[in-house]
Amino acid sequence: MPTPRSLAAAVCAAALAAALAACGDQPPRVHELRGAVLDVPPGDPRPLGRADTAFGFGLLSAWCAADPNANIVLSPSSVASSLGMIHQGARGETAAAMARALHLPSGDLLPGLRARTAALRALGDKKTSVRVSDQIWATAGVPTDKNYLARLATGYDAGVKTLDFAGAPEDARKAINAQIKKDTGGKIPELLTKGQVQSDTGWVLTDAVYLKAEWRTRFKEASPDRFTTSDKRVVQAKLMNARSRFGYAHTAGWTAADLPYAGGGLRMTALLPDATAPGCPALTGPLFDRLTGALGTGTDVDVFLPKTDLTSRRELTPLLTRLGMGVAFSGRADLHGISPKADRIQFVQHAATLRVDEKGTEGAAATGGGVSATALPAPVEKIEVVFDRPYVMVVRDAKTGEPLFMARVADPTRQ
């Protein structure tokens, strides 16, 4: 009987089972293969931006439910890219379950994916550094479908590098981690832990995101102030202050302040729940759309935001199963669009960091019901928004809505 092999997606890392008759004792020379780019014109990336936002809030909510007092930072864009690359090879019930969990729009996704990738690549400027890279790592001796490779080259600008997972899984893990470390500016030195890549790993799909951006309006130096944590302790956090004509909206129990970065391509939307709100954020994609659609630009807002330095690492299989993707991790998974030997997803590993200070933001990730809202007119007196209790941050592309990072801050004094 051939042994099962598995696929992995990283920064987000996911593993799949495949069958190999035998493997060599020495790792093969690593080489790269790219599929032919299909003749697909770029489409509209905004539906995928909305999908990734809805997926991100679902994942954030599930994570918070599992660990309600934790600081959480994740990259919806990174996780969605890694899982999206697997979805391109999923079939039947597996494809349908993944599409629902990822909130994917109907129809051919390639035009939108191609535009999304191009938009992410174009985000950087003199004061903003954004790097996004997608890569497939395949074990030597296991065939990968040529049409699948072409779809990934077209939608994700991703190529394939071969490694000997069967004969040298630890060497393969180190090689992948070294590339992730490079792609994230050293912020994530070890995404995959020892023993996570095994001899039955067939593929690892990685997405890495690195961001460094300066505020358009810098904050004043942080000073100590009270912050009530998720477990109702009062701590002394370092709150930064900036006053400007920021975007502002309030509806359905949430206050939103929109803080642009220099260059205008990126912005952080900071979301403060009403004091009576339950512990974990009840945010959804449609509600976020309503809030961001209502943001005015002529409101004089005084923002007090904690200085934070966040790091999260988690294996996401239980959370993704809770979101409805369980079949993809089971023996019933159909991933034969990747390879006839492809089996189930073995693991999904994600790591992310996010630092927010007076100058700007640095982050890395190696991985509803309609509610009406209206923009408020500019008041006679300024509005003050003090983030002195657990809140949510979303760093997003201003044009496409693509969420590069999301965070839920339960206690800003903890890393």
N, C-alpha and C positions, 0 to 999 in steps of 0.2 A: 504494500500500500504506500503511495506517495505521501510524504509528510505535508500537513497543512502549512502554508506560509501566510504571513500577514502584511498588511499595508499600514504605514504610519503617516500622519499629517502633523506638521510641526509649526510651531510657534502658535501654536497648535501643531501637535504631531499625532497622526493617526496611523494605526497599523492594520494591515490586511493579510489574510492567509492565502497562500498559493502553494501548488504542489511542485516539488522538485524531485527528480529521480536520484540525483547525486550532486555533490559539489566538490570542488577542488580544495586542496590544503592551503594554497597560497592565494591571497587576494589578487584579483586581476588589476591591471592598470586602469585607473579611473579615466574615463573619457566621457564626453558630452555629446548627446544626440538631441536634435531639435526637429519637431514635426514641421511639415510644410504649412505656412500660414494660409488659411483659406481665404477665398475672395469674398469677404463679408464686410460691407461698409459699416463704420461705427454708427451706433444708434444713440438713444437717449440714456445716459447713466442714472438719471434721477430716480426711476422706479427701483433700481438696485440700491441706491442710497437709502430710500425709504424702507426697503426690505431689510437691509443690514441694521438699520436703526431699530426696527421692530424686533428683530432677532436679538439684538444687543440688550434691549430692555427685558426681554424674556429671560435671557441668560443671567443678567444682573439680578433679576428678581429671584430666580431659582437658587443662585449662589447665596444671596442674602438670606433666604429662607433656611438654607443649610447652615449658615454661620452668621447670625443676625448682628453680632457685635464686631464683625471684622471690617477693616478697611479693604475695599475691593477695587482693583483696577484691571481693566481688560481692554482688548482691542476687538470690537465687533468686526471691523474690517478684516483683521488678520484671521480670526477664527472662521469668518464667513468665506474667506478666500480658500483656506485649507479644505474646509468641508465642501465648498463649491467645486473645487477641482475633483474631489471624489464623486460628487453628484454627477459630473459630466460622464462618468462611467457607470453610474447606477442604472438599474432597470426595474420596471414593474413596481411592486409594493415598496421596495427600498427607495427608489427614486421619488415616489409620491410622498413617503414619510419624511424624507430629507427636505423636499420642497416645502412641505407644510411647516416644518420646524424652522427653516430658514426664511420663511415668508416670501419665497421667490415668486415673481410675477409669472404669468402664463406665457406660452409661446417660446420661440427660439431665444435663448439668453445670450448667444454669442455677440450680436451687435451691441447690446448694452454692456456686456462684460468688456468688450474691446474698448468702448468709450470710457468705461470706469477706470480701466488700467491706464489709459492715456491721460486721463484727468489726474490720477494720483501721481503719475510720473512728472506732471507739469506743475505741481504745487510749489516747489521751492523757488526762492528768489534770494536777493542779497541778504535779507535779514531772517529768512526762514529756510531751514534745511529739512527736507522730507525725502526719505529714501524708502522705497518699497521694492521687495524682491520676492519672486516666487520660484520655487525649484522642486523638481521631482527627483528623488533618489531611488533607483531601481537596482535590485540584485542581479548580478550577472547570471545568465542562464534561464531567466524567466522572461518570456516575450511580453511586450507591452503593445497593445493594439495601435496600429498606425493612425487610424482615424481619431482615436482618443488623444494621441500625441499632437495631432494637427489641431484639435479643438483647444487643447491647453496652450499651444503656441499662439493661437489666434485670440483667445479670450483672456489669457493671463500672461502672455509673453514669457512662458515658462518652458525650460528645456529639461532634459533628463541626463543625470549623471549616474554611472554604474558604480556600485560598491558590492563587496562580498559579505552580505549579511549572514549567509549560511556558514561560511568558513571563518569569518573574523568579525562577529557582530560588535565587539567592543571597539575595534579599530574604526568600524563604520560609524558608530555613535560619536566617537571623538572627531571624525572628519566633518560630520554634520554640525556638531556643536561649534567647531572652529569657524565654519562658514557663517553660522548664526551670530556668533560673537562679532565677526567682522561686519556683517550687515547691520547690526544694531549699535555700532560704535562702541563695542565693549560693554554695553549696559546689561546684556544677557549672556554671560560667559558659558553657562551650562543649561541649556534647555532640557535635553534628554538626560535622565539620571542613569547611573550604572545599573545594568541589567534590564533596562527598558527595551532596548533593541535586542532582539533574540535571533537565534538561528532560523526561526520560521518567519522572520520579517521579510516581506517581499518588496515593499515600496515605502518610502517616507516622503510625504509632500509637505514642504515648508513654505511659510509666508512670514517674512520679517518686515517690521515697520519701525522706522526711526524718525523722530521729530525733534527739532529744536527751533523755537520761535520766540520772537520778542513781542511784547505787548505794543499796541499802537499808543495807548496811554499807560505809562508806567505807574506802578503803585508806589506809594510812599513806604518808607522803611517800616517793617512790621513791628508792632508793639503788643505786649501781653494783654489779653482780654479773656473774659469768661466764655466757655464753650460747654454746653451740656451734651454729653456723649450719648450714644445709643442705649447704654445701660444706666442712664440717668445720673452719672457722676458729673460733677462740675470741675473742669480742669482749666488751667491757664494756657491758652493757645496763642500763637503769634498771628495776629490779624493784620493784614495789609489793607491799605485804604487808597482808593482812586475815585476821583469825581470827574465825570464827563457826561456827554450826551450819549449814553449807552442805550441800546435796545432794552425795552422793559415791557413785561406783561404779567398779569395776574389773573388766574382763572382756575376753577376746579380744585382749589386747595393748594395751588402751586404758584410761586413767584419766580419769574425767569429774568435774569440779567444777562445780556449778550455782550461779551467782551472780545472785541476784534484784535487780531494780531497785526503787526506791521505788514504792509503789503495787501491786506484785505482778503487774501485767498482762504485764510483759516480764521475760525473764531471759536471761543469757548462759550457755551451756554451753561451757566451755573443755575441750578434749580433748587429752590428752598421750599420744602413742604410747610404747610401751616403747622403751628405748634401742636395742634390736636391730632395730627396725622399719625397712623400706626407706624411701627418700627421700620419695616422694609418698604422701599419706594413702590407705589402703585402706578408706575409710569408705563404707558404703552406708546406704540408708534403713532397712532392717530392723535392721542392727546399731545404728544410732542410736536406733531405737525401743526396742531391748532395753536400751541403756545408760540412756536417760532414764526408762524404766519401772522401772529398778532404783535410781534415785536415792533415797537415804534423806534424812531431814531432821533426824535426831538425832545426826549425826556431827560432832564437833568437828574442824574442818579448818583448817589453817594454809596459806593460799594465797599463793604468790609469783608474780605475773603481770607480764610486761613492760609498760611504758608504750609505746604504739604510736601512730603517725600514718600511716595507709596510704592510698594512692591507686592505683587501677587504671583503665586505659582499654584496651578491646580491641574489635576487630571480630570477632564470634563465629562467622561462617559456617564456617570450617574446623573449629572445635570441635563445632558443632552437626551438621555433616556426619558427623563421627566418631561422634556419638551416634545416628546413623541417620536424620537428617532431610534427607539429601542431595536427595531428590526435590523437596522444596519450593523448592530453589534452581535447579532445572533447567527445561528447556523442557517437561518432562512434568508440571509442577506444575498442579494443578487448584484454583484459588481463586475459582471462578466464583460461589460463595455470597456473595462480597463485591460483585462486579460482573461482568457478562458480559465486560467489558474487562480484568478483573484477570488477571495472569499470574503470574510467579514472585516469590519473595522476592529482593530485590536485595542487601540488606545487613542485618546486625543489629549495631548499635553499642551498647556498654554502657560506662558509667563509674560509678565508685563511690568514696566516701571513707569512712573509719572512723577515728575517734580515740578511744582508750581511755586515760583517766588516773585519778588518785586520786578524782575526784569522780563520774565516770560515763563515759558514752559519747555521742559525737555522730557521726552517720553520714548520708550521703546517697547515693542512687543514682538516676540519671536514667533505669532498667534495671538375690539376696543370700544367700542361705543364712541360716537361722535360727541364732542363737547365743544360748544361754541366759545370763542374767546375773541375779545376785541382789544385793540391797542388803546392804551390810555392817552388822552391828550396831554400835552405838556402842562403840568400844574404850575400854579403861581410859586409854591415853595418846592424845594427839591425833595425827591424821594430818597429814603435811606433804606438800603437792603443790607442787613447784617447776618452773615452766615455763621450763627452762633449755636447751631444744632446740626445733626446729621443732614447732609445735602448730597446732591448728585452733580457731576460735571460731565459735559459732553464736548469733546474737541472734534470739530467737523469741518468738512469742505463747504465753504459758503455757497458755491455754485451747485454742486451735486447733492449736498446733504450727507455725503459719505462719512460715517462716524469712525474716525481713526482711533479715538480712545473714549472710554466711559469709566467713571469712577464713582463709587459711593463712599463718602468719608464719614465714618462712624466716630472717630477720635483722631483729630489732626496731630495730636502729640505723639502718636504711635506711627512707626514706619510700617 
